[in-house]
């Protein structure tokens, strides 16, 4: 889950501090959310969608899980 957001942040050249400033949060709060220690809030998901076009599934790390679930359903 956390790897996708961390990789995306690196690709975008975003630090926890710079992303936090844009979101109106502390860098610690963003770090905790990216690492899964604290849940993303709806306003965070809306921010990522509006600012960067990211889906909530991507931010929440659900993209891969959905693919695995679909694959299991097809096999069964």
C-alpha positions in Angstrom: 0.0 0.0 0.0 2.5 2.6 1.1 5.0 1.8 -1.7 2.8 3.2 -4.4 2.3 6.6 -2.8 5.9 6.8 -1.8 7.0 6.0 -5.4 4.5 8.4 -6.8 5.8 11.2 -4.5 9.4 10.5 -5.6 8.4 10.6 -9.3 6.6 14.0 -8.7 9.6 15.3 -6.7 7.4 15.8 -3.7 8.7 15.7 -0.1 6.5 15.1 2.9 7.1 18.7 3.9 6.2 20.2 0.4 3.1 18.0 0.1 2.0 18.8 3.7 2.3 22.5 2.9 0.0 22.1 -0.1 -2.5 20.1 1.9 -2.4 22.3 5.0 -1.1 19.5 7.2 2.1 18.8 9.1 4.8 16.8 7.5 4.5 14.3 10.3 0.8 13.8 9.5 1.5 13.2 5.8 4.2 10.8 6.7 1.9 8.8 9.0 -0.8 8.7 6.3 1.6 7.6 3.5 3.0 4.9 5.8 -0.5 3.7 6.8 -0.2 4.7 10.5 -3.1 7.1 10.1 -6.0 6.9 7.7 -6.5 9.3 4.9 -9.5 11.6 5.3 -12.1 12.4 2.7 -10.7 15.9 2.2 -7.3 14.3 1.6 -8.7 12.1 -1.2 -10.5 15.0 -2.7 -7.3 17.0 -2.7 -5.3 14.3 -4.5 -8.1 13.9 -7.1 -8.5 17.7 -7.7 -4.8 18.6 -7.6 -3.2 15.5 -9.2 -6.0 13.5 -10.8 -5.3 10.5 -8.5 -8.1 8.0 -7.7 -9.0 7.3 -4.1 -8.2 3.6 -4.8 -4.6 4.5 -5.7 -4.1 6.8 -2.6 -5.6 4.1 -0.4 -3.6 1.4 -2.0 -6.6 -0.5 -3.3 -5.6 -0.8 -6.9 -3.6 -4.0 -6.5 -6.0 -5.5 -4.1 -8.9 -5.1 -6.5 -6.9 -6.8 -9.3 -6.1 -9.8 -7.0 -9.7 -10.1 -6.0 -10.8 -10.1 -9.7 -8.2 -12.7 -10.6 -9.4 -15.0 -7.9 -13.0 -14.6 -9.0 -12.1 -15.5 -12.6 -10.3 -18.6 -11.6 -13.1 -19.9 -9.3 
